[in-house]
């Protein structure tokens, strides 16, 4: 089985967990400073309710975590398909590492600077990696 491709997926999972801790580590102190209290939050409250309450730079980490559980779910599926099809080596591994690296750079940029042109470029480049991986997954599963 082409299990080399699983490593970049595992790294991206770990990075997503790191983002959870970074998000909590910035949000909880900012909530305390703003006077927002989890105990007095209304039932059904969500993180999005903190928009306009916390500084934008604090919310950027939460926005990025949301992004890490959106498009990367497709990446994990493609990686699993390629690994199971014994096509998780060579160019596919390089593309997977490219995707992972670009998503980590996207996270750092969005969490620290958050200017749209650079963030969009990183997103676009990672999406191109994912697109080629998806095409390769279709090719190996349909034996094209």
N, C-alpha and C positions, 0 to 999 in steps of 0.2 A: 504494500500500500504506500502511496506517495505521501507519507506523513510529515515531510519537511515543511509543507505548506501550513501545517497546524500551528507552528511556532508563531508566525506573525499574528494569527488570530488570537492565540493565547496572550500575547503581549498586548493586543488591543483590549481584550477583556480586562487585564490587569490595569491598563491605563484608565479604563472606564471606572473601575473601583477607586483608583487614586483620585479621579475627578469627583467622586461622591464625597470623599473625605475633605478635599479642597473646598468643595461647595459648602459643606457643613461647617468647616473651619472658618469660613468667611461670613457665612450667613448668620450663624447663631450669635456671634459677637455683635454683628451689625443690628440684628433684631433687638438684642438687649440694649444697645445704645439708642435705638429709635423708640424704645418703649413698647415694641411689639412683644407679646408674650404668648407662647404656645398654649399655656393653660387657659387663656381667655379667648383663644381663637374659636370662631363659630364652627359648629359641626359641618363637616364637608369641606372645610377650607383647604386650599391647595397652594402650592408654591407660587403659582401665577398671581395669587392675591397679594403677593409682596411687591409686585411691580408698582412703582410710584411711592412705595413705603421705604424701600431700601435703595441705596445709591445704585445707579446702573452698573458700575464696575463690580458690585457684589453679585448682582443678578446675572452677569455674563457667565459666571461659572455654571449656574443652573441651566441657562440657555444651552451651553455647550454640552452638559450632561444629557439633556434631551436630544441633542443632535447625535450623541454617541449611542443612543438606543433606537435611532431611526434608521438611517441608511446602512450603518454597519450590520444590521440584522441580515441584509441581503449579502453582505460580504461573508458573514459566517456560514450562510447556506451555500454559497458558491465554493467556499473553501472546503466544506464537508463533501460536496459533490465531487470536486476535483480529487480530494484525498481518497474517497471511496472508489473513484474511477481509475485510481493509480496514475493520476496526472498531476500530482502535487509536487512537481520538481521543475527544475530549469526556469524557463521564462515565467511560468505561473508563480513560482516562489518569489522571483524578483518583483513581479507585479504586486504580489501580496505584501511583501515588505515595503514596497513603494506606497501602497495604499495605507498601511499602518503608520508609516513615518509621516506621510502627509496629513493623516487624521490627527496625529499627536501634535504636529506643527499647527494645524488648524485650531486645536484645543488651546494651545499656548497663546496663539495670536488672539483668538476670540476672548480668552480669559484675561489677558494683560493689556492689549492695545485696542483691538476690535475695530480697526478701520475696514470698511467693506471691500474695497478693491483687492487688498491682499487676501482677506478671508475668502472672498469669492474665487480668487485664483487657486488657492489651496484646495477648496472644495471641488472646483472644476477638474484639477489635475487628479485628485483622488477618485473622482467619478469616472474619469477616463481609464484609470487602472482597473476599477471595478467593472467597467463595461467590457474591456478586453478579457478579464477573467470570466465574466458571464458568457461571452461568446465562446471562449475556450471550453467552458463547462458544457454548453450545448453541443459543441462539436464532438467532444469525447463521448457524451452520452448517446448521441445519434450516430456516432461513428462516421462523421462527415470528413 
